Amino acid sequence: MPAQSQQDLCDLTRLRARLLHDRTHLVNRIHKVLQQAGIKLAGVLSNILGAAGRAIVQALCAGESDPERISRSFYARKFRPPSWTGTPTIPPVWPVGFALADGPDVGS
């Protein structure tokens, strides 16, 4: 039987691995829900849980559907290029009955 300190280290290592697995699972679920809604953020952002990605997801959860307003919410930071005029790829009309909070079950 290993020493208590070695056992604690093993336990923490297993916990960290499990937490990373759970985080990856949740990020993939967020990607799937956004894809089902027709929101293609993968081409716009490298990390949807980065600062800009969280701002977009929070705006969508708050009910914002205007791409220009959403783009202002996350591109109004100092990293915005001065000539940038694009908008993220967001469908102009949400699917009937779709809501992020009450959306389809994406599995677990």
N, C-alpha and C positions, 0 to 999 in steps of 0.2 A: 504494500500500500504506500503510495507516495506521501511525502510530507504535506501538511496542511497548506502551506504557502503554494506548493506545486499544484495541489488540487484546486485551490482558489483560482490560480492562473488558468488552469484548464477550463474551469467553469466559466470564467469571464470570456475566454476565447470562444467557447461554444455559444455563449449568449450574444457576443458581438456578431458572429457569423449568422445566427438566427435573425437578429435585428436587421442586418444588411439584406438578408433574403426577403424579409417582410417588407422592407422599404422598396426593394426592386419590384416586388409583387404589386404594391400599391401604385407605383409610378406607371407600371404597365397597364393597370386598370384605368388610371386617369387617361392614358393615351387611347385606350380602347373606347372609353365613353366619348371622348372628344372626336375620335374618328367616326363613331356611329352617328354623331350629330352633324357630321360633315365639316368639322373644324380641323383643318390641316395645319397644325402648328409645327410639325416636324420639319417642314421646309423653311420655316421662318426662324425658329429657335433651335439651338443645339441642346438646350436643357429646359424642359417645361417647368421644372421646379426651381429654376434660377430666379433672380429678382424680376426680370421681365416676364417670365412665364407665370410666376405667381400672381403678378399684377393682372395679366390677361385672364387667368382662371378666376381670380377674385371678381373682376369686372363682369365676367360671364355669369358667375354665381349670383351676383347682385342684380342680374336681369338686364345688363347692358347688351344691346344687340347692334349698335352702330359701330362699324369697323373703324371709322375715323376717330370717334371718341375713345375707343379701346386703344387704338394706336397712340393717341396722345397720352394716355395714362401710363404707358410703359416706355415710349420713346421720348418723353419729356425729361429725360435724364441727360446728364452731361455727355454721355457717349454717343448721343444722336448726331449723325452727320448733318451739317447745315443744309445740304441739298436734298435730303431724304423726303420723298413725298408719297411713298407707297403705303399700302395698308396690308395687314395680315389677311390670309385667305379665310374668310368667314362667310358662310352662306348668307345671302340677303334675307332669306325667309327661313325661320326655324321649322322643322317638321312638326306637323300637327300632333299635339299631345306630348311633345317632348319637354322635359324639364330636367335639369341636372340633378336636383335633389330626388326626384321621383322617377328617374330614368330607368331603362331596362336593367335587369339584373345582369351584371357582367361576369358572374361566376366568382368563385373564390378558390 
